[in-house]
Amino acid sequence: MSTSFASFREFYPFYLGEHSNVVCRRLHYIGSLLVLACLALALFSGNARWLLAAPFCGYGFAWIGHFFFEKNRPATFSHPLYSFLGDWVMLRDMLIGRIRF
């Protein structure tokens, strides 16, 4: 059963609750940084194949975190746009120390 959210501001606390396991958060962190690395490699090398690797890095690490550590269903399946945005906001919050990982 999917919950509706009127805004990302309303969704984000739910999103954080779905990432309470520290290993899951760490895997998201690694996956998100690898996505940024893939984008940078594609840009600076001129090789667009790195763009194909980006979703595998991001979603691969995140989904391992959810299925094996958090033991929940990724929010991507029910709220893809908010979840995508949540990944980057959570990364920012981890980088500035707002969220422990």
N, C-alpha and C positions, 0 to 999 in steps of 0.2 A: 504494500500500500504506500503510495507516494504522497508526501505532504506538499501543499502549495505554499509558495512564498511570494509576497508582494514585491520584494526588492532584494537586492544582494545584501543589503544591511541586515535584513531579517534572516537571510539564508546563512550568513557567515557563522553565527554562533552554532547553528546546527552542524555546519561543515566541520568546525573545530571539535565538536563533540564526537564526530565520526573519526577523529584522528587523535584519540586520547593515548594510544599506545606509542611510547617513545621510539620503538623500532620502526613502526609505520611512518612516523614523522621523519625519522632519519632517512628512510628509503625515499620518501617524497623529496626531501632536500637534495639527496644525491641525484635522483632522476631529473629534477628541475635544473640543477646545475649542468648536468650532462646535456640537456636540451639546449641550454644557452651555449655550451661548447660546440654542439653540432651546428647551431646557427652561425656561430663565429667562424667555424671551419668552412662552412659552405660559402660564407661571404668572402673570406680572405683567400681561400684556395680556388674559388671559382668552380668548385665541384659540387653540383647540386645533389649528388648522392647522399651527402651528409644530411640533407633535409628529410630523406627517407628514414634515416636512423633516429631522428629526433622523437617521433611519437613512440617508437619502441623503447627508447631510453626513459622517457617521461612516464608513459603508462605502464611499461613493464615493471619498473621499480615500485611505482605506486600500487599496482594491483597485487604484487607479491606481498607488500605491506598489509593490504587489506585482507587478502585471502588467508595468509598464514600467520599474521601477528595480531591484527585488529579483529579478525574473524567477523567481518561485516562486508556488505556489498558496497562497492565504490559508488559514491554519489554521482559519478559520471553517467551511470546507467539511467538515473531518474532525473537528473538536473545537469545536463552536459555543459551548458554555457556558464551557469553559476559555479559549477564545480571547476571548470577550467580557470575562471577568474579567481576562485578560492585558492587554487594551487599557487598562483603567483602572489596573491596577498599573503598567504601563509609563509611563502618563501621570504617575502619582504619582512614579515613580522619575526621570522627566525633570524634573519640577518641583522636586524636592529635590536635583537634581544628581548622582544616582547613575548616570544614563545620559546620555551626551552626545548632543546632537541638532543 
